[in-house]
Amino acid sequence: MAESDTKKTTRRLLLHEKPFMLLQTIANNDGRIYSARISKKIDCSYAYIVKLIKVMNKLGLTTFEGTKHKKLISLTVKGKKVFKLLSEI
């Protein structure tokens, strides 16, 4: 049976250290944080963090709030569930 592309993308994305750390950082900061702050906290390039957040946004795990250049990132209900499940592994 063939898997959907979304499931494959989600699995490839979330089973790596930095994407998990990204979810963890958002969750541990009252669910709202700026991309630059995430980048500094998990010692990762800003460009990579922005790319991850865009992918997670398409998957329905994160949301943006704010202006074009200053966006607060937060987890959606789905993002919180995924983080909780990954934390238990």
C-alpha positions, -999 to 999 in steps of 0.1 A, spaced: 0 0 0 14 34 -10 18 61 16 7 97 10 34 123 3 23 142 34 29 113 57 63 107 42 73 143 45 60 145 81 80 114 91 112 125 74 109 160 90 100 151 126 124 122 131 154 144 132 169 163 162 165 199 151 128 198 141 120 182 174 140 208 192 121 235 173 88 221 185 102 218 220 115 254 221 81 268 209 63 247 235 86 257 263 83 294 256 45 298 263 39 286 228 49 320 212 85 329 201 103 346 173 123 327 147 156 344 155 152 334 192 146 298 182 177 299 160 198 310 190 183 286 215 189 255 194 221 267 178 209 264 142 210 288 113 182 313 110 175 303 73 171 266 83 147 275 111 126 296 88 125 267 63 115 243 90 88 266 102 73 270 67 72 233 63 56 228 97 31 256 88 21 237 57 16 205 77 -6 224 102 18 222 131 26 259 135 10 293 130 23 328 124 12 360 140 25 395 135 40 417 107 60 406 77 93 408 94 84 401 130 63 370 133 55 351 165 54 314 159 31 292 179 20 256 179 -14 246 167 -35 220 185 -21 194 161 14 207 167 10 203 205 -3 168 200 26 158 178 51 174 203 35 155 231 37 122 212 73 127 202 82 136 238 69 103 250 91 83 226 
